[in-house]
Amino acid sequence: RINTRVEIKLDSLTTLSTEPAYNQSNTTSVSDRVSNTSDDTGQNIDLETSNKSNSNNYTAGTNLYFSRRFKKKGNSISIFTNIDVNESESVNDFFSERVISNNGAINSTEIQNQVINQDSKGTSFSIAPRWRKSLTDSYGLNVAYRLSTSNREQSRNVFDRDPGTGDASLFNSALSNDFETDNTQHRPSVGLVYSKDKTRWEITAGLLYQTLNTDNLVLDSSFDRSFSNPYIRAYLSKQFGKFGRIYFNYSNNINVPSTNQLQPVIDRTNPQNIVTGNPNLEATNTHNIYLNFNNYNWEEGKGIYSGAGFTYTDNQVVGITTTDVDLIRNTTYTNVDGTYNGYLYSGYSMQFKKDQRSIDVSLGLDANLSLNKGFTNGVSFETNNINLSPNVSFEYSIDDIFELETEYNVSFNSSKFSLDNIDDQSFTNHTAAIDLTTFWPKNLIMGLRGEYNVFGNVTDEFDNDSFVLIGSLGYKFANDKAVVKLKAYDILNQVIDTRRTISQDFISDSSSLVLRQYFMLSFTYKFSKFGGKDPNRE
């Protein structure tokens, strides 16, 4: 891997820079997999696969940036250019045995014994000029344009091994493909900027126009599609008082479906999951809103901060998978409207200090909500999730003597499913902790932390609570430059990793193997002088 950067100052107002890069890699991997699938009729599918792969990859490219500022403040032009070339090739030795049985009787056996050669070559180019113009002392104009193009050639040649000779000489056209894809995107935009005193805002409007062209050289077919979508972005930032600030941001993003999701070609690369694209997919349109308020007085150690974000999505691309009587999956894609997710966070802290004593109190609240849509075995579903997590902490300390901190967090969770075979979920998690650190006698530091967790609505097969005790003992010497410390983690050997995972269309309880009780001895030394002048001396 080689990465460099060269910057040239042509004069006090003009800059030219370039960042060439080159990366080459070789990868070898081996994988084996065994799986069993069954249904309520007694049908079973036992699948055993093994794959050995060797691949070579390289990428080369450069970024080129030119900027020119003018004498009038706020006026400038710039151009950013990117060029990339990449190539990869791989050879896979693949074996698969699929046995279909019914109530113990074998119905059929399917074997794939193949050599798969895959090659990919791609080039991309983009150029993005930008012009900034000062209209008045407060207003400015931004005009930008971005053109990006790419071309990619992909081939996959599958050769079945001859049962008699074992040679990979039988070309399998059903599992082979050869594509060439051209992608061009135009993105013009214009923006108005305002900046005066403690207020700044900007609004930008633009158009995304993208064309896709794919040629399937094996099937002698082609596919063309174009997308045209406007977009807008805006933000407002305002300061008030000595510490206050409010910030608002809105943007909508346009994401065009991938070529594999669009092209109306049956992809049998994985015989267990046959994929067909949908040429009628629309571009995904995402609306994002973010609001932040901060008024924290760091001099007095008290204040409030809060923020909220919300994302609403139309035409989200989701997969539709159905399973046939032979337990073969067939997948295509469609758009769904009206999914969203949002979050809220807020906190307030205050500090009371007198002489060597101080008290810190913090209150916080986090919240999340979401609506997800999708399909399970061809049936549409919706999932609503809500989470509310208030927390509180209290700290009392005396300088050079001790620090005592307690904290408590409770998390309320609710999930509702439109699928009849999944019950709605509602559960509560608790976490309480206490930390004690002492600095007396002098040079001796002792720490102790106890944490108690309760996991709600976990099946009886798993432990739903744990108490973790962590301790440490340290000693400072050599004018406080050296510290030797002994740390003991999970002194009572109680830590567990039990959790409930709620996805869009299933619920799982899991208990994972985690690092439990251990002891660690460490030594730290602070160098005041290392390769230069001692900062503690004049």
Beta strands, then each sheet from edge to edge (+ up, - down):
strand 1: 2-3
strand 2: 6-11
strand 3: 14-38
strand 4: 43-69
strand 5: 76-102
strand 6: 105-134
strand 7: 139-161
strand 8: 168-171
strand 9: 177-196
strand 10: 199-216
strand 11: 221-240
strand 12: 244-255
strand 13: 266-270
strand 14: 273-276
strand 15: 284-297
strand 16: 302-314
strand 17: 316-323
strand 18: 329-336
strand 19: 339-354
strand 20: 357-376
strand 21: 379-398
strand 22: 402-417
strand 23: 425-438
strand 24: 444-454
strand 25: 465-477
strand 26: 482-489
strand 27: 498-502
strand 28: 507-511
strand 29: 518-525
sheet 1: 1+ 3- 2+
sheet 2: 1+ 3- 4+ 5- 6+ 7- 8+
sheet 3: 1+ 3- 4+ 5- 6+ 7- 9+ 10- 11+ 12- 15+ 16- 19+ 20- 21+ 22- 23+ 24- 25+ 26- 29+
sheet 4: 13+ 14- 18- 17+
sheet 5: 27+ 28-
end
